[in-house]
Amino acid sequence: MNLLIGSVKLNWIEGVGYIGSALVLISFLMTSVVKLRIVNMAGSIISCTYALIIGSYPLALMNFALVLINLRFLLKARGASEKHYTLVETAKDDAVLRHLLLKYTEDISACFPGLSVNPDDVKDAFLILHDDAPAGIVLGKRDGERLDLLLDYSLPPYRDHSLGRFLLDAFPARGIRTLIFTGPVENHRGHLEKMGFEAQPDGSWVRQL
């Protein structure tokens, strides 16, 4: 009986170690740097706990250091990335815009299942740059201070809501006071809610700026 209990305990401890290692490995598959850091930190915390349980103090020290490194990055990155964003208004037939839309066609379809944007409906097009590299695309139709969002797409590395927070600050400077989104929200609802959009009876989502 004692051997059985010891075996179960050992398997449980090893399981903790495997989970920690798996999370660290999975983190490197993340396209978002922020998500990578969060998952890596979670894996490092579990791995550190495992190392302490088995008495491997060098391993525990290394994972504890990784936790501090990831935490420092996340605290530094929080709110700082918005400072590096630039909103650039462009033509809807701009070559760079067309290239990005073509390159990310499959990902856009995955993010917005069923979305179909009629080029004739697009009146306003914006590129969001991060340190002069493309980070997001906004296509819309403006009517006075209102902007109907036809597409609000963030490239994979920038899906930490920082781009959305930047837009909420940048649009009022361009005279835009109301944002309306009527597209599919199957994979977009959480972001809309976090950005302060409110669901309307007609199925649209509205955000007053």
C-alpha positions, 0 to 999 in steps of 0.5 A: 500500500505504501508503495502504491501511495508513493507511486501515485505521489511520484506520478502526480509530481511528474505530471506537474513537471510535464505541464510546466514544460508543455506550457513553456514549449507551447508559448513559443508557438504564440504569434502574439508576444504578450500571449507568449510571455503570459503562457511562458510565465505560467509554465515557468511558475509551474516548473519552478514549483516542480523544481522546488518539490523535487529539490532541484534548486538550480532549475527552480532558480532558472524558472524563477528568473524567467518569471521575473523576466516575463513579468518585467516585460509585461509590466513594461509593455502594458500601455507602452506599445500604444505610444509606438502606434501611428494611424495613417489614412490611406486610399482604399485602392492603396497598393500596400493596403491591397497587399495586406488584405490579400496576404491575410485573407485567410486569417481575416476570414477566420477572425470574422467568419462570413464577413464580406466587405463590398469595396463600393461600401468602403469610403475610409481606409486606415493603416495602423503602424507599429514602429512603421510596420503594419499592425492593423487595418480599418475599413469603414464608411464615415458619415459626419462624426460617425464611422461604420466599421466594415473591418477592424483587423489586427495582425496576429502579433498585435492582438492584445487589445493595445491597438484597440485602445490606441484607436479609441484615443486616435479617432476623436482627434480626426473628428470621429465620435461614434463607432458602429460595428455590424459585422459578425461577432462570433470571434469578436465579441470579447474584444468589442466588450473589452473596448466598451462597445454596447450591443444594440437591439438591431444587432449592431455594436456602438461605442461613443468616444 
